[in-house]
Amino acid sequence: MASRDTHALAHEAVVRAHRAMPLSRKAEIVVELSEAVRSLARDGVRRRHPEYDDEEVRRALVVLLHGADIARKMWPGVEPVQP
């Protein structure tokens, strides 16, 4: 699906480039995007909770990305922090 702010020819060129890309490069892009999203999420937690130390930010990120139930399993006996 083309974006409303992208010309149809530009969209088609991007689609062709992605289709021609080796699977290994597509995987690299997915990893890069995933790391970027985690970094943005981590920054958001830090902005919302400047009082959190690194461990609390890490736990909040787990809650944000995977849910409180997973966080409770990862850190039994520790109440999940707010993301």
Secondary structure, 3 states (H helix, E strand, C coil): CCCCCCCHHHHHHHHHHHHHCCHHHHHHHHHHHHHHHHHHHHHHHHHHCCCCCHHHHHHHHHHHHHCHHHHHHHCCCCCCCCC
